[in-house]
Amino acid sequence: MKNSFNLEMKTRITKVSDVIIMKKMRDFIRYRKGYLAGAILFGSIGALYAGPAGAGSLTVGEVRGIHQQASVPVSDVVTDPSGEPIIGANVVEKGTLNGTVTDFDGRFTLDVKNGEAILVVSYIGYTEQEVRVNNQRELRIQLKEDNQLIEEVVVVGYGVQKKVNMTGSISTVGAKSIEARPVTNVSTSLAGLAFGVRVNQLSGRPGDDSANIRVRGQGTLNDRNSSALVIIDGIEGTLDALNPSDIAEISILKDAASSSIYGARAANGVILVTTKSGSVGKLRISFSGTLSLAQPTRVPEFVSDYARYMELFNESMQNVGQTGNFTQTEIDLWRDAAKNPKAIAKSGYPNYVAYPNTDWADALFENNVVQQYNLSVTGGSETSKYVLSAGYLNNPGIIANTGTERYQFCVNLESTFAKVLTLGTHTFMSIQDNQMGQTEDQLFNYLSQKTPGLYAYKYDGYWAAPSSSAEDV
């Protein structure tokens, strides 16, 4: 109640100030009316006198003939719903270029073709209106506010506000913009959708791929809490706990005005999320599914030929004045074994196990299919509305044992009793199971240190050891 009262008072004060300005301008025009009329009169006489006689000029008889045509002068006053005159409203005779604008009293005078002419009256912020003259000389037209423009609201803080009354900096992202992006979480879907909002994804690991969102840069010294505050249906929450298909609208508060509501927590901006609600109508069931391929975009290339690796290692040692670790006999043995990888070596193992040439990037990374499914049920009556939804995500990742499975549920119910009491619930739940594979910052460091002379997989239940005695492990 308090928010709506303040909003109403603010709108009323704005209207009063507009009326005061219009009255002052009206008094000024009335004071100067004699001078303006004189200037218009002399300007008209001068224009008539300046018209040359001869070809292309009008004679007195022709002027009388034009005047005798069926033209009807119409006077009118254009006002808003509160009765205040509208200054500068456009009045045009329909189907012609004959038109004028209202003065500071909201009045106008226009000569139309006949008494059945139609006047089209328009002004910014009001719906266009057509008025038939019906042989009347004086009319009074009242324009209605354009509800589509004026009643459009944006979520601000713990309520909503008319878009035309907004003074803060707010960006709004609709549901269509989010659903059109093939992403597995909400935070990454905001990239590039709002000015001044930076979305930085620090990791691509499934289940840990949330993005860090900063609004207009970093507003605090503590880097850990530098992300924006997230409010979901009025309650603080985590953005990626929501299913992207359950979101109706996201409002991003970007300036200091949000601190008046949320205090210091709003120093890095506020993200307000509104989930979808039910609507009056028949039961509607919708299902969507997405299949996408997950694969590494760029993979470093390593020397996988161990014989070549040993030669390069010896060369590097010689360049610094030292003796290489690998003998030529060992290099030749490895190269000969590579020619017949399935042959059995003296150790009893196949050559591809005893004398491996492992490409560690190829052994580590893999291509997988990401599956995502969403099911929602929507409906309601005049007294009850509901939305039930469920979502499933299976992202195996691009490295073994790093995948995730996620189940998401959302229930939005709202019922009205005796037109005076409304009860409901907005409940969402997320269950996520992450595999325990580790992909920390040292992954590529370890990857570059591995030797191709080590078999990457188990054989007969055992992990292999370096076959070359020169390897320092």
C-alpha positions as CSV (number, residue, x, y, z in Angstrom):
1,M,0.0,0.0,0.0
2,K,2.8,2.4,0.8
3,N,4.5,1.9,-2.6
4,S,1.3,2.5,-4.6
5,F,0.5,5.6,-2.5
6,N,3.9,7.2,-3.2
7,L,3.6,6.3,-6.9
8,E,0.1,8.0,-7.1
9,M,1.4,11.1,-5.3
10,K,4.4,11.4,-7.6
11,T,2.1,11.1,-10.7
12,R,-0.3,13.7,-9.3
13,I,2.4,16.2,-8.6
14,T,3.7,15.9,-12.1
15,K,0.3,16.7,-13.5
16,V,-0.1,19.7,-11.3
17,S,3.2,21.1,-12.4
18,D,2.3,20.6,-16.0
19,V,-1.0,22.5,-15.5
20,I,0.9,25.4,-13.8
21,I,3.3,25.6,-16.8
22,M,0.4,25.5,-19.3
23,K,-1.5,28.3,-17.4
24,K,1.5,30.6,-17.4
25,M,2.1,30.0,-21.1
26,R,-1.7,30.6,-21.7
27,D,-1.6,33.9,-19.9
28,F,1.4,35.0,-21.9
29,I,-0.3,34.1,-25.2
30,R,-3.4,36.0,-24.1
31,Y,-1.3,39.1,-23.2
32,R,0.4,38.9,-26.6
33,K,-2.6,37.9,-28.6
34,G,-3.1,41.4,-30.1
35,Y,0.4,41.5,-31.3
36,L,0.3,38.0,-32.7
37,A,-3.0,38.7,-34.5
38,G,-1.7,41.9,-35.9
39,A,1.4,40.1,-37.2
40,I,-0.7,37.4,-38.8
41,L,-3.0,40.0,-40.4
42,F,-0.2,42.1,-41.9
43,G,1.5,39.0,-43.1
44,S,-1.6,37.8,-44.9
45,I,-2.2,41.2,-46.5
46,G,1.4,41.3,-47.7
47,A,1.1,37.8,-49.2
48,L,-2.0,38.8,-51.1
49,Y,-0.5,42.0,-52.3
50,A,2.6,40.2,-53.4
51,G,0.7,37.8,-55.7
52,P,1.5,38.7,-59.4
53,A,-1.3,39.4,-61.8
54,G,-1.5,37.4,-65.0
55,A,-1.0,33.7,-65.7
56,G,-1.4,31.5,-62.6
57,S,-3.0,34.2,-60.4
58,L,-6.6,34.2,-59.1
59,T,-9.1,36.8,-59.9
60,V,-11.7,38.1,-57.4
61,G,-14.4,36.1,-59.1
62,E,-12.4,32.9,-58.8
63,V,-11.8,33.6,-55.1
64,R,-15.5,34.1,-54.6
65,G,-16.1,30.8,-56.4
66,I,-13.8,28.9,-54.1
67,H,-15.4,30.5,-51.1
68,Q,-18.9,29.4,-52.2
69,Q,-17.8,25.7,-52.3
70,A,-19.3,23.5,-49.5
71,S,-16.7,24.2,-46.7
72,V,-17.9,23.9,-43.1
73,P,-15.9,25.6,-40.3
74,V,-15.6,23.4,-37.2
75,S,-14.4,24.5,-33.8
76,D,-13.5,22.2,-31.1
77,V,-11.7,21.7,-27.7
78,V,-9.5,18.6,-27.1
79,T,-9.0,17.5,-23.5
80,D,-7.5,14.6,-21.6
81,P,-9.7,12.3,-19.3
82,S,-9.3,14.8,-16.4
83,G,-10.6,17.7,-18.5
84,E,-7.3,19.5,-19.0
85,P,-6.7,20.9,-22.5
86,I,-4.2,19.1,-24.7
87,I,-1.7,21.4,-26.3
88,G,-0.4,20.5,-29.8
89,A,-2.8,17.7,-30.6
90,N,-3.0,16.8,-34.3
91,V,-6.4,17.2,-36.0
92,V,-6.6,16.0,-39.6
93,E,-9.7,15.6,-41.9
94,K,-9.7,11.9,-42.8
95,G,-8.5,11.1,-46.3
96,T,-7.1,14.6,-46.9
97,L,-4.0,16.7,-46.0
98,N,-6.2,19.3,-44.4
99,G,-5.3,19.6,-40.8
100,T,-4.2,21.8,-37.9
101,V,-3.0,21.6,-34.2
102,T,-4.6,22.7,-31.0
103,D,-3.5,25.9,-29.3
104,F,-2.6,26.5,-25.6
105,D,-6.3,26.3,-24.7
106,G,-6.7,23.0,-26.5
107,R,-8.9,24.7,-29.2
108,F,-8.7,24.5,-32.9
109,T,-10.7,25.7,-36.0
110,L,-10.7,23.8,-39.2
111,D,-12.7,24.1,-42.5
112,V,-13.8,20.7,-43.7
113,K,-15.5,19.7,-47.0
114,N,-18.9,19.0,-45.6
115,G,-20.9,18.2,-42.5
116,E,-20.3,14.5,-42.8
117,A,-16.5,14.8,-42.6
118,I,-14.5,12.7,-40.1
119,L,-11.8,14.3,-38.0
120,V,-8.8,12.2,-36.9
121,V,-7.4,13.4,-33.5
122,S,-4.1,12.1,-32.2
123,Y,-1.5,12.9,-29.5
124,I,1.5,11.1,-28.0
125,G,0.5,8.9,-25.1
126,Y,-3.2,8.8,-26.1
127,T,-5.2,6.5,-28.5
128,E,-6.0,7.9,-31.9
129,Q,-9.7,8.9,-32.1
130,E,-12.0,9.5,-35.1
131,V,-14.9,11.9,-34.7
132,R,-17.7,12.5,-37.3
133,V,-18.7,16.1,-37.6
134,N,-22.5,15.4,-38.2
135,N,-23.2,19.0,-39.3
136,Q,-22.1,20.3,-35.9
137,R,-20.1,23.5,-35.7
138,E,-18.8,23.0,-32.2
139,L,-17.5,19.8,-30.7
140,R,-15.7,18.6,-27.6
141,I,-13.3,15.7,-27.9
142,Q,-11.8,13.8,-25.0
143,L,-8.8,11.6,-25.7
144,K,-8.2,8.4,-23.8
145,E,-4.8,7.4,-22.5
146,D,-3.0,4.7,-24.5
147,N,-3.0,1.9,-21.9
148,Q,-0.5,-0.2,-23.9
149,L,2.1,2.5,-23.5
150,I,1.2,4.1,-20.1
151,E,0.2,1.0,-18.2
152,E,3.3,-1.0,-19.2
153,V,5.0,-1.9,-16.0
154,V,8.5,-2.9,-15.0
155,V,9.5,-4.9,-11.9
156,V,11.4,-2.5,-9.6
157,G,12.4,-3.7,-6.1
158,Y,9.6,-5.5,-4.3
159,G,6.8,-4.2,-6.6
160,V,6.1,-2.9,-10.1
161,Q,6.2,0.6,-11.6
162,K,4.7,2.2,-14.7
163,K,7.4,2.4,-17.4
164,V,6.6,6.1,-18.2
165,N,7.2,7.0,-14.5
166,M,10.6,5.3,-14.2
167,T,13.6,7.5,-13.4
168,G,16.2,4.8,-12.6
169,S,18.3,2.8,-15.1
170,I,16.7,-0.5,-15.7
171,S,17.2,-3.1,-18.5
172,T,14.5,-5.7,-19.1
173,V,15.1,-9.1,-20.7
174,G,12.1,-11.1,-21.9
175,A,11.4,-14.8,-21.9
176,K,11.8,-15.2,-25.6
177,S,15.3,-13.7,-25.5
178,I,16.4,-16.4,-23.0
179,E,14.6,-19.4,-24.5
180,A,16.1,-18.6,-27.9
181,R,19.6,-19.4,-26.6
182,P,20.9,-23.0,-26.5
183,V,22.4,-22.7,-23.0
184,T,22.2,-24.9,-19.9
185,N,21.9,-22.2,-17.3
186,V,20.4,-18.8,-16.9
187,S,23.5,-16.7,-16.0
188,T,25.3,-17.4,-19.3
189,S,22.1,-16.6,-21.3
190,L,22.3,-12.9,-20.2
191,A,25.5,-12.3,-22.1
192,G,25.0,-9.4,-24.6
193,L,21.3,-8.8,-23.7
194,A,21.7,-5.7,-21.6
195,F,23.9,-2.6,-21.7
196,G,26.4,-2.3,-18.9
197,V,26.1,-5.9,-17.8
198,R,29.2,-8.1,-18.0
199,V,28.8,-11.8,-18.0
200,N,32.1,-13.7,-17.4
201,Q,32.1,-17.5,-17.3
202,L,35.2,-18.7,-15.4
203,S,34.8,-22.5,-16.0
204,G,33.2,-24.8,-18.6
205,R,32.9,-27.7,-16.3
206,P,29.3,-29.1,-16.1
207,G,27.6,-28.1,-12.8
208,D,30.3,-25.5,-12.2
209,D,29.8,-23.3,-15.3
210,S,27.9,-20.5,-13.7
211,A,28.8,-17.0,-14.9
212,N,29.9,-14.1,-12.8
213,I,27.6,-11.1,-13.5
214,R,28.8,-7.6,-12.8
215,V,26.7,-4.6,-13.5
216,R,28.6,-1.5,-14.5
217,G,31.9,-2.9,-13.2
218,Q,32.9,-4.0,-9.7
219,G,31.3,-1.9,-7.0
220,T,33.0,-3.5,-3.9
221,L,36.5,-4.3,-2.8
222,N,35.6,-7.9,-1.9
223,D,36.0,-9.9,-5.1
224,R,34.1,-12.9,-3.7
225,N,30.9,-10.9,-3.3
226,S,31.2,-8.9,-6.5
227,S,28.3,-10.5,-8.3
228,A,24.9,-8.9,-8.6
229,L,22.2,-9.6,-6.0
230,V,19.6,-12.0,-7.4
231,I,15.9,-11.7,-6.3
232,I,13.5,-14.4,-7.5
233,D,9.8,-13.6,-7.0
234,G,10.8,-11.3,-4.1
235,I,13.1,-13.8,-2.4
236,E,16.9,-13.9,-2.6
237,G,18.1,-16.9,-4.6
238,T,20.6,-18.3,-7.1
239,L,20.0,-17.5,-10.7
240,D,21.1,-20.9,-12.1
241,A,18.7,-22.7,-9.7
242,L,16.0,-21.8,-12.1
243,N,15.1,-23.5,-15.4
244,P,15.5,-21.0,-18.2
245,S,12.0,-22.0,-19.6
246,D,10.3,-21.0,-16.3
247,I,11.3,-17.3,-16.5
248,A,8.8,-14.7,-17.6
249,E,11.0,-11.6,-17.3
250,I,14.3,-10.4,-15.9
251,S,14.8,-6.8,-14.8
252,I,18.3,-5.5,-14.1
253,L,18.6,-2.5,-11.7
254,K,21.9,-0.8,-12.7
255,D,22.1,2.5,-10.8
256,A,22.3,3.6,-7.1
257,A,18.6,3.9,-6.8
258,S,18.4,0.2,-6.1
259,S,20.5,0.7,-2.9
260,S,17.5,2.6,-1.3
261,I,15.7,-0.8,-1.3
262,Y,18.4,-3.4,-0.9
263,G,21.1,-1.4,0.9
264,A,24.8,-2.3,0.5
265,R,23.9,-5.7,-1.1
266,A,22.9,-3.7,-4.2
267,A,26.3,-2.2,-4.7
268,N,27.0,-4.5,-7.7
269,G,23.5,-4.2,-9.1
270,V,20.3,-6.2,-8.6
271,I,18.7,-8.8,-10.9
272,L,15.0,-9.3,-10.4
273,V,13.5,-12.5,-11.8
274,T,9.8,-13.0,-12.3
275,T,8.7,-16.6,-13.0
276,K,5.8,-17.5,-15.3
277,S,2.3,-17.6,-13.8
278,G,-0.9,-19.3,-14.9
279,S,-3.5,-17.7,-17.1
280,V,-7.2,-18.1,-17.6
281,G,-8.1,-20.7,-20.2
282,K,-8.0,-24.3,-21.1
283,L,-5.3,-26.7,-20.0
284,R,-2.2,-26.3,-22.1
285,I,0.7,-28.8,-22.2
286,S,4.0,-27.9,-23.8
287,F,7.1,-29.9,-24.3
288,S,10.5,-29.0,-25.6
289,G,13.7,-30.9,-26.1
290,T,17.2,-30.0,-27.1
291,L,20.1,-32.1,-28.3
292,S,23.5,-30.5,-28.7
293,L,27.0,-31.6,-29.3
294,A,29.6,-30.7,-26.7
295,Q,33.2,-30.8,-27.9
296,P,36.4,-28.8,-27.2
297,T,36.8,-25.8,-29.5
298,R,40.6,-25.8,-29.6
299,V,42.9,-28.6,-28.5
300,P,46.6,-28.2,-28.1
301,E,48.7,-30.4,-30.3
302,F,51.4,-32.5,-28.7
303,V,54.1,-34.8,-30.1
304,S,52.5,-38.3,-29.9
305,D,55.3,-40.2,-31.7
306,Y,57.5,-41.3,-28.9
307,A,60.5,-42.0,-31.1
308,R,60.3,-38.4,-32.4
309,Y,59.8,-37.2,-28.8
310,M,63.1,-38.9,-27.7
311,E,65.0,-37.4,-30.6
312,L,63.7,-33.9,-29.8
313,F,64.5,-34.4,-26.1
314,N,68.1,-35.4,-26.9
315,E,68.5,-32.4,-29.2
316,S,67.3,-30.0,-26.5
317,M,69.9,-31.5,-24.1
318,Q,72.7,-31.1,-26.6
319,N,71.8,-27.5,-27.2
320,V,72.7,-26.8,-23.6
321,G,75.8,-28.8,-23.6
322,Q,74.5,-32.0,-22.1
323,T,74.1,-35.6,-23.2
324,G,70.7,-36.9,-24.2
325,N,68.9,-39.5,-22.0
326,F,67.8,-41.8,-24.8
327,T,70.0,-44.1,-26.8
328,Q,69.6,-44.6,-30.5
329,T,68.9,-48.3,-29.9
330,E,65.9,-47.5,-27.8
331,I,64.7,-45.0,-30.4
332,D,65.0,-47.6,-33.2
333,L,63.2,-50.2,-31.0
334,W,60.3,-47.9,-30.4
335,R,60.1,-46.9,-34.1
336,D,60.1,-50.6,-35.2
337,A,57.4,-51.5,-32.7
338,A,55.1,-48.7,-34.1
339,K,55.1,-50.4,-37.5
340,N,53.3,-53.5,-36.0
341,P,51.3,-52.2,-33.0
342,K,49.4,-55.5,-32.5
343,A,52.4,-57.8,-32.4
344,I,53.3,-59.3,-29.0
345,A,56.5,-57.9,-27.4
346,K,59.0,-59.8,-25.3
347,S,57.1,-58.6,-22.2
348,G,54.0,-60.5,-23.3
349,Y,52.0,-57.4,-24.0
350,P,51.0,-56.0,-27.4
351,N,53.3,-53.4,-28.9
352,Y,50.7,-50.6,-28.5
353,V,50.8,-51.3,-24.7
354,A,54.5,-52.0,-24.3
355,Y,55.7,-49.3,-26.7
356,P,52.8,-46.8,-26.7
357,N,52.6,-43.5,-28.7
358,T,49.9,-41.7,-26.7
359,D,48.2,-38.5,-27.8
360,W,47.2,-37.2,-24.4
361,A,44.8,-34.5,-25.7
362,D,43.0,-37.1,-27.7
363,A,42.9,-39.5,-24.7
364,L,41.6,-36.8,-22.3
365,F,39.0,-35.0,-24.3
366,E,35.9,-36.5,-25.8
367,N,32.7,-35.5,-27.7
368,N,29.4,-36.0,-26.0
369,V,25.7,-35.2,-26.6
370,V,24.0,-32.8,-24.1
371,Q,20.3,-33.6,-23.5
372,Q,17.8,-31.1,-22.2
373,Y,14.0,-31.6,-21.9
374,N,11.2,-29.3,-20.4
375,L,7.6,-30.1,-19.7
376,S,5.0,-27.5,-18.5
377,V,1.3,-27.5,-17.7
378,T,-0.6,-24.2,-17.7
379,G,-4.2,-23.3,-17.1
380,G,-6.7,-21.7,-14.8
381,S,-10.0,-20.1,-14.2
382,E,-11.3,-16.8,-12.9
383,T,-10.5,-17.9,-9.4
384,S,-7.5,-20.2,-9.7
385,K,-4.4,-20.2,-12.0
386,Y,-1.5,-22.6,-12.1
387,V,1.8,-23.5,-13.7
388,L,3.5,-26.8,-13.2
389,S,6.8,-27.5,-14.9
390,A,9.7,-30.0,-14.8
391,G,13.1,-29.9,-16.5
392,Y,15.9,-32.5,-17.0
393,L,19.5,-31.8,-18.1
394,N,22.2,-34.4,-18.8
395,N,25.5,-32.9,-19.7
396,P,28.4,-35.5,-19.8
397,G,31.0,-32.8,-20.4
398,I,34.1,-33.1,-22.6
399,I,36.2,-35.0,-20.0
400,A,35.3,-38.3,-18.5
401,N,33.8,-38.3,-15.0
402,T,33.0,-34.6,-15.0
403,G,29.4,-34.7,-16.1
404,T,26.2,-33.5,-14.3
405,E,22.6,-34.5,-14.1
406,R,20.0,-31.9,-13.0
407,Y,16.3,-32.1,-12.2
408,Q,14.3,-28.9,-11.8
409,F,10.7,-28.4,-10.7
410,C,8.5,-25.3,-10.5
411,V,5.0,-24.9,-9.0
412,N,3.2,-21.5,-9.2
413,L,-0.4,-21.5,-7.8
414,E,-2.7,-18.6,-7.1
415,S,-6.3,-18.7,-5.9
416,T,-8.7,-15.9,-5.1
417,F,-11.4,-16.3,-2.5
418,A,-14.5,-14.0,-2.3
419,K,-12.6,-11.4,-4.4
420,V,-10.9,-10.1,-1.3
421,L,-8.3,-12.8,-0.5
422,T,-5.6,-14.2,-2.7
423,L,-3.4,-17.1,-1.7
424,G,-0.7,-18.8,-3.6
425,T,2.8,-20.3,-3.8
426,H,5.8,-19.8,-6.0
427,T,8.0,-22.8,-5.4
428,F,11.0,-24.0,-7.4
429,M,13.4,-26.9,-6.6
430,S,16.6,-28.0,-8.2
431,I,18.4,-31.4,-7.7
432,Q,21.9,-31.7,-9.2
433,D,24.3,-34.6,-9.2
434,N,27.9,-33.8,-10.2
435,Q,30.5,-36.4,-10.9
436,M,33.7,-36.2,-9.0
437,G,36.3,-35.8,-11.8
438,Q,38.8,-33.0,-11.1
439,T,39.5,-30.4,-13.7
440,E,41.4,-27.7,-11.8
441,D,43.7,-25.0,-13.1
442,Q,46.7,-27.5,-13.3
443,L,44.9,-29.7,-15.9
444,F,46.7,-28.3,-18.9
445,N,50.0,-28.1,-16.9
446,Y,49.8,-31.8,-16.2
447,L,48.7,-32.5,-19.8
448,S,51.8,-30.8,-21.2
449,Q,54.1,-32.7,-18.8
450,K,52.9,-36.2,-19.8
451,T,55.2,-38.3,-22.0
452,P,53.7,-40.1,-25.0
453,G,55.7,-43.2,-23.9
454,L,53.0,-44.0,-21.3
455,Y,49.9,-46.0,-22.0
456,A,46.8,-43.9,-21.1
457,Y,44.4,-46.8,-20.3
458,K,44.1,-49.8,-18.1
459,Y,45.2,-53.2,-19.5
460,D,44.2,-56.4,-17.8
461,G,43.1,-54.3,-14.8
462,Y,46.4,-52.5,-14.4
463,W,47.7,-49.1,-15.2
464,A,50.8,-49.0,-17.3
465,A,54.2,-47.6,-16.2
466,P,56.8,-45.9,-18.5
467,S,58.5,-48.5,-20.6
468,S,61.6,-46.5,-21.2
469,S,64.2,-46.7,-18.4
470,A,65.4,-43.2,-19.3
471,E,62.1,-41.7,-18.2
472,D,62.3,-39.7,-15.0
473,V,59.0,-40.2,-13.2
